[in-house]
Structures are given as structure tokens and as C-alpha cells.
Amino acid sequence: MDIILDILIDIVFELFLEGTIEASLSRKVPLFLRIILITVIIGLYGGLLYVIIRIAIEQKSLVAWAIALFILVICILAFRKKWKERVNQQKD
């Protein structure tokens, strides 16, 4: 039962994040709402990084630092990719 619940939560969370990211980049969504959505995205990923870094500090774990750095790099690369796609769409 735990596996089904875990998969269901994962799917819902992934859909929420993907929808939030797409809506925050869409010109059809009002600017005020886009700012709120971007804030939510930054808050979720920032909170995740905070928890991992806090664990790394408390446990003095190099693995946790590596995971936090990996997540940070992936977030930056994903942001750059979305930003470039948006700039290319505006040029066309």
C-alpha cells in the first residue's frame, strides 16, 4: 500500500511542478499570478536544498553536500534551458 501511495504522491507532485513551471512562463497567465507561481517553485526547491544542506551540516556528510550541489546544478541548468526556450519563442 505504501508503494501505491508513494507513486500517487510522486505523480501528483510532478504534475503540480510541471504545471506550475509551464504556467509561470506563459504570457496568457497574468503577471501577478506568474510571480506567485515562480515564488512557489523557488520556495519548494529552496526548501529541499535547505533540508539537505542542514542534514549535511548536522551529519557532517560529504554525500549530502554532493546531493545538494547536484540538485542546485540541475535546477540552474533547467532554468537556463526554459529561459532559452522562452527567448527563442519570442524571437519567432
DRENTORKOL-3810 file (N, C-alpha, C; in nm, 4 decimals):
REM DRENTORKOL-3810
@n.u->0.0818; n.v->-0.1190; n.w->0.0000; ca.u->0.0000; ca.v->0.0000; ca.w->0.0000; c.u->0.0865; c.v->0.1259; c.w->0.0000
@n.u->0.2015; n.v->0.1173; n.w->0.0687; ca.u->0.2916; ca.v->0.2325; ca.w->0.0722; c.u->0.3446; c.v->0.2664; c.w->-0.0657
@n.u->0.3720; n.v->0.1656; n.w->-0.1460; ca.u->0.4269; ca.v->0.1884; ca.w->-0.2791; c.u->0.3260; c.v->0.2609; c.w->-0.3663
@n.u->0.2006; n.v->0.2222; n.w->-0.3593; ca.u->0.0956; ca.v->0.2873; ca.w->-0.4382; c.u->0.0796; c.v->0.4320; c.w->-0.3954
@n.u->0.0784; n.v->0.4564; n.w->-0.2672; ca.u->0.0660; ca.v->0.5927; ca.w->-0.2167; c.u->0.1871; c.v->0.6768; c.w->-0.2563
@n.u->0.3055; n.v->0.6176; n.w->-0.2486; ca.u->0.4274; ca.v->0.6880; ca.w->-0.2877; c.u->0.4238; c.v->0.7258; c.w->-0.4356
@n.u->0.3840; n.v->0.6329; n.w->-0.5207; ca.u->0.3744; ca.v->0.6601; ca.w->-0.6646; c.u->0.2696; c.v->0.7673; c.w->-0.6915
@n.u->0.1558; n.v->0.7598; n.w->-0.6248; ca.u->0.0494; ca.v->0.8578; ca.w->-0.6434; c.u->0.0947; c.v->0.9976; c.w->-0.6015
@n.u->0.1600; n.v->1.0094; n.w->-0.4884; ca.u->0.2109; ca.v->1.1393; ca.w->-0.4424; c.u->0.3164; c.v->1.1911; c.w->-0.5392
@n.u->0.4031; n.v->1.1030; n.w->-0.5876; ca.u->0.5062; ca.v->1.1430; ca.w->-0.6830; c.u->0.4441; c.v->1.1970; c.w->-0.8120
@n.u->0.3430; n.v->1.1303; n.w->-0.8639; ca.u->0.2773; ca.v->1.1742; ca.w->-0.9876; c.u->0.2079; c.v->1.3084; c.w->-0.9672
@n.u->0.1355; n.v->1.3229; n.w->-0.8584; ca.u->0.0649; ca.v->1.4480; ca.w->-0.8309; c.u->0.1638; c.v->1.5636; c.w->-0.8137
@n.u->0.2714; n.v->1.5395; n.w->-0.7389; ca.u->0.3715; ca.v->1.6435; ca.w->-0.7163; c.u->0.4405; c.v->1.6824; c.w->-0.8466
@n.u->0.4718; n.v->1.5829; n.w->-0.9297; ca.u->0.5362; ca.v->1.6106; ca.w->-1.0584; c.u->0.4432; c.v->1.6901; c.w->-1.1499
@n.u->0.3169; n.v->1.6525; n.w->-1.1560; ca.u->0.2201; ca.v->1.7275; ca.w->-1.2363; c.u->0.2050; c.v->1.8700; c.w->-1.1857
@n.u->0.2033; n.v->1.8866; n.w->-1.0539; ca.u->0.1921; ca.v->2.0201; ca.w->-0.9956; c.u->0.3116; c.v->2.1062; c.w->-1.0344
@n.u->0.4323; n.v->2.0504; n.w->-1.0208; ca.u->0.5522; ca.v->2.1279; ca.w->-1.0544; c.u->0.5591; c.v->2.1593; c.w->-1.2030
@n.u->0.5306; n.v->2.0620; n.w->-1.2885; ca.u->0.5338; ca.v->2.0870; ca.w->-1.4330; c.u->0.4297; c.v->2.1914; c.w->-1.4725
@n.u->0.3097; n.v->2.1797; n.w->-1.4180; ca.u->0.2058; ca.v->2.2778; ca.w->-1.4471; c.u->0.2420; c.v->2.4164; c.w->-1.3972
@n.u->0.3027; n.v->2.4218; n.w->-1.2804; ca.u->0.3436; ca.v->2.5499; ca.w->-1.2240; c.u->0.4532; c.v->2.6137; c.w->-1.3081
@n.u->0.5492; n.v->2.5348; n.w->-1.3517; ca.u->0.6576; ca.v->2.5878; ca.w->-1.4343; c.u->0.6034; c.v->2.6375; c.w->-1.5679
@n.u->0.5192; n.v->2.5587; n.w->-1.6326; ca.u->0.4637; ca.v->2.5999; ca.w->-1.7615; c.u->0.3757; c.v->2.7245; c.w->-1.7476
@n.u->0.2954; n.v->2.7293; n.w->-1.6435; ca.u->0.2083; ca.v->2.8459; ca.w->-1.6235; c.u->0.2891; c.v->2.9709; c.w->-1.5912
@n.u->0.3996; n.v->2.9544; n.w->-1.5202; ca.u->0.4796; ca.v->3.0718; ca.w->-1.4837; c.u->0.5514; c.v->3.1302; c.w->-1.6044
@n.u->0.5698; n.v->3.0511; n.w->-1.7092; ca.u->0.6360; ca.v->3.1001; ca.w->-1.8302; c.u->0.5382; c.v->3.1458; c.w->-1.9380
@n.u->0.4098; n.v->3.1230; n.w->-1.9178; ca.u->0.3102; ca.v->3.1552; ca.w->-2.0187; c.u->0.2685; c.v->3.3023; c.w->-2.0120
@n.u->0.2606; n.v->3.3644; n.w->-2.1272; ca.u->0.2155; ca.v->3.5040; ca.w->-2.1342; c.u->0.0641; c.v->3.5161; c.w->-2.1124
@n.u->-0.0084; n.v->3.4065; n.w->-2.1248; ca.u->-0.1536; ca.v->3.4086; ca.w->-2.1070; c.u->-0.1945; c.v->3.4230; c.w->-1.9610
@n.u->-0.1032; n.v->3.3875; n.w->-1.8718; ca.u->-0.1290; ca.v->3.3963; ca.w->-1.7279; c.u->-0.0916; c.v->3.5376; c.w->-1.6825
@n.u->-0.1757; n.v->3.6021; n.w->-1.6007; ca.u->-0.1434; ca.v->3.7371; ca.w->-1.5540; c.u->-0.0092; c.v->3.7421; c.w->-1.4800
@n.u->0.0587; n.v->3.8559; n.w->-1.4915; ca.u->0.1920; ca.v->3.8725; ca.w->-1.4338; c.u->0.1920; c.v->3.8466; c.w->-1.2833
@n.u->0.0918; n.v->3.8967; n.w->-1.2135; ca.u->0.0842; ca.v->3.8773; ca.w->-1.0685; c.u->0.0820; c.v->3.7289; c.w->-1.0325
@n.u->0.0037; n.v->3.6514; n.w->-1.1057; ca.u->-0.0049; ca.v->3.5077; ca.w->-1.0791; c.u->0.1253; c.v->3.4371; c.w->-1.1168
@n.u->0.1902; n.v->3.4800; n.w->-1.2252; ca.u->0.3185; ca.v->3.4212; ca.w->-1.2631; c.u->0.4240; c.v->3.4440; c.w->-1.1563
@n.u->0.4249; n.v->3.5626; n.w->-1.0968; ca.u->0.5213; ca.v->3.5916; ca.w->-0.9899; c.u->0.4967; c.v->3.5016; c.w->-0.8696
@n.u->0.3705; n.v->3.4811; n.w->-0.8356; ca.u->0.3371; ca.v->3.3920; ca.w->-0.7244; c.u->0.3817; c.v->3.2487; c.w->-0.7550
@n.u->0.3584; n.v->3.2025; n.w->-0.8774; ca.u->0.3976; ca.v->3.0669; ca.w->-0.9149; c.u->0.5495; c.v->3.0492; c.w->-0.9120
@n.u->0.6228; n.v->3.1486; n.w->-0.9607; ca.u->0.7685; ca.v->3.1416; ca.w->-0.9568; c.u->0.8174; c.v->3.1383; c.w->-0.8129
@n.u->0.7527; n.v->3.2156; n.w->-0.7264; ca.u->0.7885; ca.v->3.2160; ca.w->-0.5849; c.u->0.7648; c.v->3.0785; c.w->-0.5220
@n.u->0.6549; n.v->3.0137; n.w->-0.5591; ca.u->0.6253; ca.v->2.8794; ca.w->-0.5075; c.u->0.7321; c.v->2.7799; c.w->-0.5527
@n.u->0.7709; n.v->2.7874; n.w->-0.6798; ca.u->0.8731; ca.v->2.6961; ca.w->-0.7326; c.u->1.0054; c.v->2.7168; c.w->-0.6595
@n.u->1.0473; n.v->2.8423; n.w->-0.6476; ca.u->1.1721; ca.v->2.8721; ca.w->-0.5781; c.u->1.1646; c.v->2.8272; c.w->-0.4325
@n.u->1.0502; n.v->2.8460; n.w->-0.3699; ca.u->1.0330; ca.v->2.8039; ca.w->-0.2307; c.u->1.0432; c.v->2.6534; c.w->-0.2134
@n.u->0.9836; n.v->2.5781; n.w->-0.3051; ca.u->0.9896; ca.v->2.4315; ca.w->-0.2951; c.u->1.1316; c.v->2.3799; c.w->-0.3136
@n.u->1.1972; n.v->2.4246; n.w->-0.4185; ca.u->1.3340; ca.v->2.3785; ca.w->-0.4412; c.u->1.4297; c.v->2.4347; c.w->-0.3361
@n.u->1.4089; n.v->2.5575; n.w->-0.2940; ca.u->1.4913; ca.v->2.6153; ca.w->-0.1889; c.u->1.4742; c.v->2.5398; c.w->-0.0580
@n.u->1.3507; n.v->2.5021; n.w->-0.0261; ca.u->1.3254; ca.v->2.4239; ca.w->0.0947; c.u->1.3909; c.v->2.2874; c.w->0.0894
@n.u->1.3847; n.v->2.2243; n.w->-0.0267; ca.u->1.4507; ca.v->2.0950; ca.w->-0.0442; c.u->1.6021; c.v->2.1083; c.w->-0.0236
@n.u->1.6613; n.v->2.2094; n.w->-0.0845; ca.u->1.8045; ca.v->2.2315; ca.w->-0.0669; c.u->1.8386; c.v->2.2628; c.w->0.0785
@n.u->1.7544; n.v->2.3416; n.w->0.1441; ca.u->1.7778; ca.v->2.3748; ca.w->0.2848; c.u->1.7809; c.v->2.2497; c.w->0.3718
@n.u->1.6844; n.v->2.1608; n.w->0.3506; ca.u->1.6785; ca.v->2.0377; ca.w->0.4304; c.u->1.8027; c.v->1.9521; c.w->0.4067
@n.u->1.8422; n.v->1.9386; n.w->0.2812; ca.u->1.9592; ca.v->1.8559; ca.w->0.2509; c.u->2.0865; c.v->1.9179; c.w->0.3076
@n.u->2.1017; n.v->2.0500; n.w->0.2951; ca.u->2.2204; ca.v->2.1161; ca.w->0.3488; c.u->2.2222; c.v->2.1081; c.w->0.5004
@n.u->2.1062; n.v->2.1208; n.w->0.5628; ca.u->2.1008; ca.v->2.1091; ca.w->0.7085; c.u->2.1421; c.v->1.9689; c.w->0.7546
@n.u->2.0970; n.v->1.8680; n.w->0.6830; ca.u->2.1379; ca.v->1.7309; ca.w->0.7142; c.u->2.2887; c.v->1.7163; c.w->0.6953
@n.u->2.3410; n.v->1.7762; n.w->0.5875; ca.u->2.4846; ca.v->1.7668; ca.w->0.5615; c.u->2.5657; c.v->1.8310; c.w->0.6730
@n.u->2.5180; n.v->1.9446; n.w->0.7240; ca.u->2.5892; ca.v->2.0133; ca.w->0.8321; c.u->2.5820; c.v->1.9319; c.w->0.9612
@n.u->2.4623; n.v->1.8846; n.w->0.9955; ca.u->2.4459; ca.v->1.8109; ca.w->1.1205; c.u->2.5187; c.v->1.6774; c.w->1.1200
@n.u->2.5153; n.v->1.6077; n.w->1.0080; ca.u->2.5764; ca.v->1.4749; ca.w->0.9998; c.u->2.7208; c.v->1.4787; c.w->0.9504
@n.u->2.7657; n.v->1.5981; n.w->0.9092; ca.u->2.8998; ca.v->1.6136; ca.w->0.8500; c.u->2.9189; c.v->1.5137; c.w->0.7368
@n.u->2.8187; n.v->1.5134; n.w->0.6471; ca.u->2.8141; ca.v->1.4151; ca.w->0.5394; c.u->2.8544; c.v->1.4772; c.w->0.4056
@n.u->2.9578; n.v->1.4228; n.w->0.3472; ca.u->3.0020; ca.v->1.4671; ca.w->0.2161; c.u->2.9009; c.v->1.4265; c.w->0.1091
@n.u->2.8358; n.v->1.3136; n.w->0.1268; ca.u->2.7357; ca.v->1.2665; ca.w->0.0308; c.u->2.6181; c.v->1.3636; c.w->0.0247
@n.u->2.5726; n.v->1.4107; n.w->0.1387; ca.u->2.4612; ca.v->1.5060; ca.w->0.1404; c.u->2.5011; c.v->1.6368; c.w->0.0729
@n.u->2.6247; n.v->1.6809; n.w->0.0935; ca.u->2.6725; ca.v->1.8017; ca.w->0.0240; c.u->2.6736; c.v->1.7791; c.w->-0.1262
@n.u->2.7163; n.v->1.6619; n.w->-0.1689; ca.u->2.7196; ca.v->1.6305; ca.w->-0.3116; c.u->2.5788; c.v->1.6285; c.w->-0.3703
@n.u->2.4839; n.v->1.5730; n.w->-0.2965; ca.u->2.3449; ca.v->1.5700; ca.w->-0.3430; c.u->2.2891; c.v->1.7110; c.w->-0.3532
@n.u->2.3150; n.v->1.7948; n.w->-0.2542; ca.u->2.2674; ca.v->1.9331; ca.w->-0.2568; c.u->2.3274; c.v->2.0086; c.w->-0.3746
@n.u->2.4558; n.v->1.9904; n.w->-0.3980; ca.u->2.5214; ca.v->2.0562; ca.w->-0.5110; c.u->2.4641; c.v->2.0064; c.w->-0.6431
@n.u->2.4406; n.v->1.8769; n.w->-0.6535; ca.u->2.3816; ca.v->1.8189; ca.w->-0.7746; c.u->2.2434; c.v->1.8775; c.w->-0.8018
@n.u->2.1593; n.v->1.8854; n.w->-0.7001; ca.u->2.0251; ca.v->1.9409; ca.w->-0.7165; c.u->2.0323; c.v->2.0876; c.w->-0.7573
@n.u->2.1236; n.v->2.1622; n.w->-0.6968; ca.u->2.1403; ca.v->2.3032; ca.w->-0.7319; c.u->2.1814; c.v->2.3192; c.w->-0.8776
@n.u->2.2758; n.v->2.2402; n.w->-0.9238; ca.u->2.3208; ca.v->2.2479; ca.w->-1.0628; c.u->2.2084; c.v->2.2098; c.w->-1.1583
@n.u->2.1351; n.v->2.1044; n.w->-1.1268; ca.u->2.0231; ca.v->2.0624; ca.w->-1.2115; c.u->1.9169; c.v->2.1720; c.w->-1.2195
@n.u->1.8867; n.v->2.2370; n.w->-1.1078; ca.u->1.7882; ca.v->2.3459; ca.w->-1.1077; c.u->1.8358; c.v->2.4624; c.w->-1.1934
@n.u->1.9617; n.v->2.4973; n.w->-1.1830; ca.u->2.0156; ca.v->2.6078; ca.w->-1.2635; c.u->2.0124; c.v->2.5727; c.w->-1.4115
@n.u->2.0522; n.v->2.4505; n.w->-1.4467; ca.u->2.0504; ca.v->2.4093; ca.w->-1.5875; c.u->1.9086; c.v->2.4037; c.w->-1.6433
@n.u->1.8144; n.v->2.3566; n.w->-1.5636; ca.u->1.6749; ca.v->2.3520; ca.w->-1.6085; c.u->1.6205; c.v->2.4929; c.w->-1.6299
@n.u->1.6555; n.v->2.5848; n.w->-1.5402; ca.u->1.6122; ca.v->2.7233; ca.w->-1.5544; c.u->1.6695; c.v->2.7843; c.w->-1.6819
@n.u->1.7995; n.v->2.7618; n.w->-1.7068; ca.u->1.8625; ca.v->2.8152; ca.w->-1.8279; c.u->1.7960; c.v->2.7592; c.w->-1.9529
@n.u->1.7635; n.v->2.6298; n.w->-1.9522; ca.u->1.7001; ca.v->2.5672; ca.w->-2.0681; c.u->1.5633; c.v->2.6288; c.w->-2.0937
@n.u->1.4831; n.v->2.6437; n.w->-1.9892; ca.u->1.3498; ca.v->2.7041; ca.w->-2.0053; c.u->1.3607; c.v->2.8493; c.w->-2.0504
@n.u->1.4594; n.v->2.9200; n.w->-1.9952; ca.u->1.4769; ca.v->3.0613; ca.w->-2.0305; c.u->1.5146; c.v->3.0760; c.w->-2.1781
@n.u->1.6056; n.v->2.9906; n.w->-2.2258; ca.u->1.6457; ca.v->2.9960; ca.w->-2.3661; c.u->1.5304; c.v->2.9596; c.w->-2.4582
@n.u->1.4494; n.v->2.8605; n.w->-2.4197; ca.u->1.3320; ca.v->2.8250; ca.w->-2.4995; c.u->1.2360; c.v->2.9425; c.w->-2.5077
@n.u->1.2190; n.v->3.0123; n.w->-2.3989; ca.u->1.1282; ca.v->3.1270; ca.w->-2.3962; c.u->1.1810; c.v->3.2398; c.w->-2.4836
@n.u->1.3108; n.v->3.2673; n.w->-2.4782; ca.u->1.3712; ca.v->3.3723; ca.w->-2.5607; c.u->1.3596; c.v->3.3359; c.w->-2.7083
@n.u->1.3817; n.v->3.2078; n.w->-2.7424; ca.u->1.3701; ca.v->3.1649; ca.w->-2.8814; c.u->1.2269; c.v->3.1742; c.w->-2.9313
@n.u->1.1286; n.v->3.1495; n.w->-2.8459; ca.u->0.9884; ca.v->3.1607; ca.w->-2.8850; c.u->0.9519; c.v->3.3060; c.w->-2.9112
@n.u->1.0076; n.v->3.3975; n.w->-2.8356; ca.u->0.9777; ca.v->3.5394; ca.w->-2.8543; c.u->1.0401; c.v->3.5917; c.w->-2.9838
@n.u->1.1536; n.v->3.5362; n.w->-3.0247; ca.u->1.2173; ca.v->3.5800; ca.w->-3.1493; c.u->1.1384; c.v->3.5375; c.w->-3.2703
@n.u->1.0710; n.v->3.4222; n.w->-3.2617; ca.u->0.9955; ca.v->3.3689; ca.w->-3.3770; c.u->0.8655; c.v->3.4382; c.w->-3.3969
END
